[in-house]
Amino acid sequence: MRKIKETLRLKWGLGLSTRQVGASLRISHSTVGEYLKRTEQAGLDWAQVESMSRHTFP
């Protein structure tokens, strides 16, 4: 779950590209895209995700 939050931090918090995020975390860019899609479908934005503790983050 930490990797999902880190993916969102790198993408939304730092503005890295999907490929840069994937390379940084050693996951595919399609996985990064899937994390972003699911987070957006859940209606979450970076401010909400950032404030979540590791116990409340899915």
Backbone as a printed PyTorch tensor [residue, N CA C, xyz], in Angstrom:
tensor([[[  0.8020,  -1.1970,   0.0000],
         [  0.0000,   0.0000,   0.0000],
         [  0.8490,   1.2670,   0.0000]],

        [[  2.0170,   1.1540,   0.6070],
         [  2.9230,   2.3030,   0.5940],
         [  3.3030,   2.6910,  -0.8200]],

        [[  3.4480,   1.6910,  -1.6900],
         [  3.8550,   1.9670,  -3.0640],
         [  2.7810,   2.7490,  -3.8060]],

        [[  1.5220,   2.4910,  -3.5040],
         [  0.4410,   3.2410,  -4.1430],
         [  0.5110,   4.7060,  -3.7330]],

        [[  0.6520,   4.9500,  -2.4500],
         [  0.7240,   6.3340,  -1.9730],
         [  1.9640,   7.0290,  -2.5400]],

        [[  3.0750,   6.3250,  -2.6060],
         [  4.2970,   6.9100,  -3.1700],
         [  4.1120,   7.2040,  -4.6550]],

        [[  3.3990,   6.3430,  -5.3550],
         [  3.0880,   6.5820,  -6.7680],
         [  2.3230,   7.8910,  -6.9190]],

        [[  1.3190,   8.0690,  -6.0950],
         [  0.5070,   9.2880,  -6.1660],
         [  1.3070,  10.5150,  -5.7650]],

        [[  2.1860,  10.3770,  -4.7910],
         [  3.0270,  11.5110,  -4.3800],
         [  3.9480,  11.9520,  -5.5110]],

        [[  4.5720,  10.9760,  -6.1650],
         [  5.4810,  11.3130,  -7.2520],
         [  4.7490,  11.9340,  -8.4430]],

        [[  3.5810,  11.4020,  -8.7380],
         [  2.8090,  11.8840,  -9.8860],
         [  2.1480,  13.2220,  -9.5880]],

        [[  1.3290,  13.2800,  -8.5420],
         [  0.5610,  14.4870,  -8.2550],
         [  1.3320,  15.4880,  -7.4180]],

        [[  2.1470,  15.0100,  -6.4950],
         [  2.8850,  15.9130,  -5.6140],
         [  4.0900,  16.5440,  -6.2790]],

        [[  4.8050,  15.7400,  -7.0620],
         [  6.0280,  16.2370,  -7.6990],
         [  5.8960,  16.4650,  -9.1970]],

        [[  4.8010,  15.9730,  -9.7790],
         [  4.5580,  16.2240, -11.2020],
         [  5.3830,  15.3930, -12.1670]],

        [[  5.8680,  14.2310, -11.7140],
         [  6.6290,  13.3700, -12.6150],
         [  5.7050,  12.7200, -13.6400]],

        [[  6.2750,  12.3190, -14.7530],
         [  5.4910,  11.6180, -15.7640],
         [  5.1960,  10.1990, -15.2840]],

        [[  4.2380,   9.5780, -15.9320],
         [  3.8740,   8.2060, -15.5810],
         [  5.0720,   7.2760, -15.7320]],

        [[  5.8350,   7.4590, -16.7800],
         [  7.0160,   6.6110, -17.0010],
         [  8.1010,   6.8770, -15.9700]],

        [[  8.2800,   8.1250, -15.5800],
         [  9.2680,   8.4570, -14.5600],
         [  8.8890,   7.8420, -13.2130]],

        [[  7.6130,   7.8960, -12.8950],
         [  7.1430,   7.3010, -11.6420],
         [  7.3880,   5.7990, -11.6670]],

        [[  7.0190,   5.1590, -12.7650],
         [  7.2180,   3.7240, -12.8930],
         [  8.6770,   3.3300, -12.7480]],

        [[  9.5490,   4.0690, -13.4150],
         [ 10.9790,   3.7690, -13.3400],
         [ 11.5060,   3.9680, -11.9250]],

        [[ 11.0570,   5.0070, -11.2690],
         [ 11.5070,   5.2980,  -9.9120],
         [ 11.1180,   4.1940,  -8.9340]],

        [[  9.9050,   3.6490,  -9.1020],
         [  9.3940,   2.6420,  -8.1760],
         [  9.5590,   1.2150,  -8.6850]],

        [[ 10.1390,   1.0870,  -9.8580],
         [ 10.3410,  -0.2250, -10.4920],
         [  9.0290,  -0.9760, -10.6960]],

        [[  8.0370,  -0.2250, -11.2100],
         [  6.7730,  -0.8160, -11.6220],
         [  6.4870,  -0.3220, -13.0360]],

        [[  5.6050,  -0.9880, -13.7500],
         [  5.3310,  -0.5760, -15.1240],
         [  4.5160,   0.7110, -15.1510]],

        [[  4.6660,   1.4450, -16.2490],
         [  3.9050,   2.6870, -16.3800],
         [  2.4130,   2.3900, -16.4720]],

        [[  2.0460,   1.2090, -16.9600],
         [  0.6260,   0.8540, -17.0010],
         [  0.0800,   0.6230, -15.5920]],

        [[  0.9000,   0.1110, -14.6910],
         [  0.4840,  -0.0440, -13.2970],
         [  0.2800,   1.3270, -12.6670]],

        [[  1.1730,   2.2530, -12.9540],
         [  1.0150,   3.6260, -12.4570],
         [ -0.3130,   4.1890, -12.9490]],

        [[ -0.5940,   4.0060, -14.2280],
         [ -1.8530,   4.4880, -14.7970],
         [ -3.0610,   3.8560, -14.1400]],

        [[ -2.9660,   2.5730, -13.8260],
         [ -4.0680,   1.8790, -13.1620],
         [ -4.2910,   2.4360, -11.7560]],

        [[ -3.2260,   2.6820, -11.0080],
         [ -3.3500,   3.2820,  -9.6740],
         [ -4.0420,   4.6480,  -9.7710]],

        [[ -3.6120,   5.4530, -10.7430],
         [ -4.1960,   6.7880, -10.9130],
         [ -5.6720,   6.6940, -11.2710]],

        [[ -6.0040,   5.7900, -12.1770],
         [ -7.3890,   5.6300, -12.6100],
         [ -8.2830,   5.2250, -11.4430]],

        [[ -7.8310,   4.2660, -10.6730],
         [ -8.6390,   3.7830,  -9.5470],
         [ -8.7890,   4.8410,  -8.4540]],

        [[ -7.7420,   5.6010,  -8.2420],
         [ -7.8030,   6.6690,  -7.2450],
         [ -8.7900,   7.7480,  -7.6840]],

        [[ -8.7440,   8.1150,  -8.9510],
         [ -9.6660,   9.1160,  -9.4680],
         [-11.1040,   8.5990,  -9.4490]],

        [[-11.3000,   7.3210,  -9.7690],
         [-12.6400,   6.7400,  -9.7240],
         [-13.1990,   6.7540,  -8.3010]],

        [[-12.3210,   6.6480,  -7.3290],
         [-12.7420,   6.7040,  -5.9350],
         [-13.0280,   8.1360,  -5.4890]],

        [[-12.7550,   9.1000,  -6.3670],
         [-13.0270,  10.4960,  -6.0570],
         [-11.9950,  11.1460,  -5.1670]],

        [[-10.7960,  10.5810,  -5.1380],
         [ -9.7390,  11.1190,  -4.2800],
         [ -8.8100,  12.0410,  -5.0580]],

        [[ -8.2790,  13.0260,  -4.3850],
         [ -7.2370,  13.8740,  -4.9590],
         [ -6.0100,  13.8000,  -4.0460]],

        [[ -4.9410,  14.4580,  -4.4410],
         [ -3.6950,  14.3430,  -3.6860],
         [ -3.8390,  14.8480,  -2.2560]],

        [[ -4.5690,  15.9380,  -2.0510],
         [ -4.7280,  16.4850,  -0.6970],
         [ -5.3700,  15.4570,   0.2320]],

        [[ -6.3590,  14.7390,  -0.2700],
         [ -7.0150,  13.7180,   0.5470],
         [ -6.0830,  12.5420,   0.8140]],

        [[ -5.4010,  12.0960,  -0.2200],
         [ -4.5010,  10.9480,  -0.0790],
         [ -3.3550,  11.2910,   0.8540]],

        [[ -2.8110,  12.4850,   0.7160],
         [ -1.6770,  12.9080,   1.5390],
         [ -2.0300,  12.9110,   3.0210]],

        [[ -3.2630,  13.2470,   3.3360],
         [ -3.6620,  13.3320,   4.7380],
         [ -4.0110,  11.9690,   5.3450]],

        [[ -4.1140,  10.9430,   4.5230],
         [ -4.4460,   9.6110,   5.0360],
         [ -3.2410,   8.9830,   5.7120]],

        [[ -3.4850,   8.3100,   6.8110],
         [ -2.4060,   7.5600,   7.4420],
         [ -2.2830,   6.2190,   6.7440]],

        [[ -1.2460,   5.4870,   7.0560],
         [ -1.0720,   4.1900,   6.4170],
         [ -2.1570,   3.2120,   6.8420]],

        [[ -2.8420,   3.4910,   7.9170],
         [ -3.9090,   2.6130,   8.3830],
         [ -5.2460,   2.8910,   7.6900]],

        [[ -5.4100,   4.1070,   7.1580],
         [ -6.6590,   4.4230,   6.4830],
         [ -6.5530,   4.2970,   4.9850]],

        [[ -5.3500,   4.2140,   4.4570],
         [ -5.1690,   4.1100,   3.0170],
         [ -5.4400,   2.6770,   2.5870]],

        [[ -6.2540,   2.5150,   1.5250],
         [ -6.6210,   1.1560,   1.1020],
         [ -5.4530,   0.2900,   0.7260]]])
